[in-house]
Amino acid sequence: MTRPLKRSFAIKGHRTSISMEAPFWEALQQAAMLENSTLAGIVAHIDAARGDAGLSSAVRVWILDYFRKRALPPPR
C-alpha cells in the first residue's frame, strides 16, 4: 500500500488540499485526459456536487463511479 500524496488546488479562489494514494491520482489523471479536462477542472466539478462529504472522499467515490460506468454495458 502506498502512502497518500497531497496536492493543492484553487477552487473558487480558495486553496484546498486533497490526500490520496498514487493509484487514485493516476486514475483521476486518466479521467481528466478522457474528459479533455484538467485535474483542477475535475476536482472543481466534484467539489460543486459533493454536498457534505469530505473532498478527498468525494473524489475517490467519483473515480470509482466514473470507471464503473465506463466498464459496464449501457442499460437496455
C-alpha positions in Angstrom: 0.0 0.0 0.0 1.3 3.4 -0.9 1.3 6.4 1.4 -1.1 9.2 0.5 0.1 12.0 -1.7 -1.1 15.6 -1.1 -1.9 18.0 -3.9 -3.3 21.5 -3.6 -5.9 23.1 -5.8 -7.6 26.5 -6.0 -11.4 26.1 -6.1 -13.5 29.3 -6.4 -10.4 31.3 -5.3 -9.9 29.1 -2.2 -6.8 26.8 -1.8 -7.6 23.3 -0.6 -5.6 20.1 -0.4 -6.5 16.5 -1.2 -4.7 13.5 0.1 -5.0 10.2 -1.9 -2.9 7.2 -2.7 -1.0 7.2 -6.0 -3.4 4.9 -7.8 -6.2 7.3 -7.2 -4.2 10.2 -8.5 -3.3 8.1 -11.6 -7.0 7.2 -12.2 -8.0 10.9 -11.7 -5.4 12.0 -14.3 -6.7 9.3 -16.7 -10.3 10.5 -16.2 -9.2 14.1 -16.8 -7.5 13.1 -20.0 -10.5 11.1 -21.2 -12.8 14.1 -20.5 -10.4 16.6 -22.1 -10.1 18.4 -18.7 -7.6 19.2 -16.1 -7.2 17.8 -12.6 -8.3 21.2 -11.2 -11.4 21.2 -13.5 -12.4 17.7 -12.5 -11.9 18.5 -8.8 -13.9 21.7 -9.1 -16.8 19.7 -10.7 -16.7 17.1 -7.9 -16.5 19.9 -5.2 -19.6 21.6 -6.6 -21.6 18.3 -6.4 -20.3 16.8 -3.2 -22.7 18.1 -0.6 -21.4 17.4 3.0 -18.9 14.7 2.0 -15.2 15.4 2.5 -13.4 16.4 -0.7 -10.9 13.6 -0.7 -13.7 11.0 -0.1 -15.9 12.6 -2.8 -13.0 12.4 -5.3 -12.4 8.7 -4.6 -16.1 7.9 -4.9 -16.3 9.9 -8.2 -13.3 8.0 -9.6 -14.9 4.7 -8.7 -18.2 5.7 -10.2 -16.6 7.1 -13.4 -14.7 4.0 -14.2 -17.6 1.7 -13.2 -19.8 3.5 -15.7 -17.2 3.1 -18.4 -16.7 -0.6 -17.7 -20.4 -1.6 -17.6 -22.5 -2.0 -20.7 -25.3 0.6 -21.1 -28.7 -0.4 -19.7 -31.2 -1.7 -22.2 
